[in-house]
Every structure is written in structure tokens, then in C-alpha cells.
């Protein structure tokens, strides 16, 4: 009888231990228990278009050369912006005809040149390209055709070459990356408060590991990842970020593998300046396999690829610039040589916040950050918030006027309202923040 009782006790103990193990396993899987609702983007600033005036009877033909198409997130954002601008102008009585030339990577110089020539022959009054590398074609073509206006998005040669019919433009994307970093920081703080970090999420210096998938080591990417890092750091101070480059703006497999590598190193949040769903896909797979990791995307809402772990995305509302530029062209007005704006005109934003990842709605806090950026109270690259080689920066010469030797030429540290900061995209629209600050490591 005693043996039967002992056997029963052992069986019950085994069942109990298995139950505990299963619960523990399920807790690893069911990482978050937020409200499960999408938190809207009322934290953003509505697009500011201004008064377009009466455009009745005015018409223009516009050619658009794109690095990708609607399936590539960066180009998709431009397509949305152009279409919205066309609708805005239509409401004011004007007409814009768009001729699209998609899927022309900036490495395809011959293809870009052919597209530009076709748009010229087709009678386009304005020709736009949306990638930095396109300007290798846009600059000489603009110089050869002064009767046509050319816009090279993210380009940096319009002012320095004094090419009157070539224009450059970009948004203050570093601002939305900072805000996306703040949202990620609030999630990270929740994880810290709930004691949910694993040992491999912490480095030997006690810093929490985060990762970033970057396209190239250009200033545009450095500016963006630094802003994201500083956004997180404004909420959780002990963070260290590793950057893995893919050397491509759009490489699904490369971005996927870069994210997987960062996850394997213990990075608990992965962001990106690359244009595919590769990194979010890697994060979603890891998350569903029981690894606690989250992602912050770029351009579009990444919950399509990572519904379980995508927090938000930094994005651009290109309709603000395109409405301005196309309206000016319709009116025969001169388009700014270098145009750059951010939250001041609602041309940058974040996508919906994934509410199921938060116990409390973070939007009120995020909105205060956005408002401070908008009114100039908060400068993203406030020099008091970072160091380089252990020292604060109070003077810096950036490479604003491009040359073959990348020679620094412009003092870009300014002081306003008692804040000393790096004035990004003020001297020209294309980013020139190229400081490698402490706390961030480029892996390749």
C-alpha cells in the first residue's frame, strides 16, 4: 500500500513539475500582455500645405525616377506622397500628369540615364529622382537641359554646383527616428521594470544591447541611427547599439541575415535604415521561437511582417514637399534649391504604435516629445546628450559642400535658447551628421 501511495505521489510530483515547466515555457512565448489595441498617430503633426491658391487651368507633366516601386518601402512612401500632392492640386483646380519610371537602382546608371532621356523626349516639365545615387545622372542632365527643372531627392550638389534648375530636398527624418527611439525606449523601460531581460541582453559594461540594420555608412544613415539611439537613451540611459551594414538600400536577404546576427548577439530591439521587410521578418521569427526581441521599422508600418513584435516605424510624409514643389512649378515660381523640414510642417511622423506591446498608453509622453521638437525646445543632436571619445563636442566642421576628398568645410554647432546642438540639414537638405558617438559600434 505504501509503495502505491509513494508511486502516486511521485506521479503527481512529476505532473506538477511538467505543469510548471509548461507554464514557464508559455510565459517565454507569451511575452507581452498589453491591451491589444493599436495606438493611433495623433502624436504626429498634421501636414502643413498652406494655401495653394487657385490653380484652375494650370497643368504640368512630371516624370518620376524611382529606386524601387510600391513593393519597396522607401519608394512606396514617395508614391503615396506624390499621389496625395496630385490630389491636393486637383482640389485647387490644377492638373498634374505623372510618368513613372520605377525599379531603377542608383547602381544602374545606364538605366537611369535612359529613363531621364525618355522623360525629356516625352515633354516632362519637371523630372524627379528619389535616390541619392541618381544625382550622378541628374546633375549633368540638368546642366544639359536648363529649360527643365530637375529634383534630386537626398542629393547634395544643387547648391554647390550652382545649377539653377537642379533642386535638392529631404525631410528631417532624424526627428522621426528620434521619436521612434523614444517609443522603443519606453518599451525597453517596461522590460527593465518587469525584469524581463535575459543575461545575453546585457553587455560586460552593464549596457542593454540594441541593434541597427543600416544600408550604407553614409551620413544619412549615421544621422538616422544616432538619432534613434539618442531617443532610446533619453528614456533608458544604459544602452549600447551595434550597427550592421548591408551595403544596399534594398536587400531582403541581407537585411534578414543582418538582423538575425544582431539577435544572436543578444540585441533586444532592432531598428533599420534599409527598405525591405527583411529585418522585421527575422525579428518575428525569433519572437515566435521564444526569443524576446522587438523591431522598429522605416517608411511603413512593419506589423505586416512582424505583428507580434513591431513597435512602430519612423516615416516621412512626402506629400508636404511634393505639394509645395508641384504647386510652385505650376505657378512658375522658383523651387527652393535646398528644402528640408520636419515636425514643423508635419513632413515626418511615426506609424501607429503597436498597443499590445505596452501596459500603458505611451502616446501622451510621445506627444510631449514631438511638441518640444516642433517648437525647438528639444534639439535631437543636443551636444549635452552624447560624447565622442569620452568628450563633449562644442565645435565641429562638417562636410557640407561635397568634394572628392570629403573635406570638412562648415561649422555646424549652434547655440539657441541655451542649447548647444549639431544643426542637421540646416546648411543643406541632405544629412551631414557623420560623428561616431560613444555607445554605438559599427560592426562592418
Secondary structure, DSSP 4 states (H G I P E B T S, - for coil): -HHHHHHHHHHHHHHHHHHHHHHHHHHHH--------EEPSTTSPPP--------TT-EEEEEEE-SS-TTSHHHHHHHHHHHHHHHHHHHTT-EEEEEEE----TT-HHHHHHHHHHHHHTT-SEEEE-SGGGHHHHHHHHHH-TTSEEEEET---TTTTT-TTEEEEEE-HHHHHHHHHHHHHHHHHHHHHTT---GGGB-TTSPEEEEEEES-SSHHHHHHHHHHHHHHHTT-SSEEEEEEE-SSS--HHHHHHHHHHHHHTT-SEEEEESSSSHHHHHHHHHHHTT---EEEEESS-GGGT-TTTEEEEEEE-THHHHHHHHHHHHHTPPPPSEEEE-TTTT-EEEPPEEGGG-SS--HHHHHHHHHHHHTTSS-TTBGGG--BTTB--S--EE--S--TT----EE-EEEETTEEEE-TTSSSSS-------TTEEE--
